[in-house]
Amino acid sequence: MKSCSAVGLLLSSYFTPTDNRKVLEKLMTQRLTYHLESTNSLNDRQHGFREGKFVDTAINELLSKIQAARSDSKHVLFLSVDIKGAFDNLQHRAILKILDSNTCPININRPFLSLFQNRKVTLSTSQGRATKDQKQGYPQGS
């Protein structure tokens, strides 16, 4: 047990809390992605957050479909949607429900449940500090 404490102490001296958060997020993402890929739970047309699929592959697939439709003298309609604030508005309850419906193993569900529990947002207002439960949004970025 002492060696585990020494390893933890050694790691904490090299990594900041932000680094630890990034490592944890990366592990959670890898576990979830592996589960969703191995159970064929993702749509084949989804290119975001998929291994081997990038913006380039999405554009190539789109162009190929357009060319095929035009060669058959069909009309083509393309609609691109960018949902502003999508990650900021994700409801924690909805994320957990989706994880449950995909029968994610407990080793995937539990870290997400822990991540969303007891989250608070504190703002400074003209009347002082205001604290509220955070029930939506997902941290992202660096």
Disulfide bonds with the S-S distance in Angstrom:
none
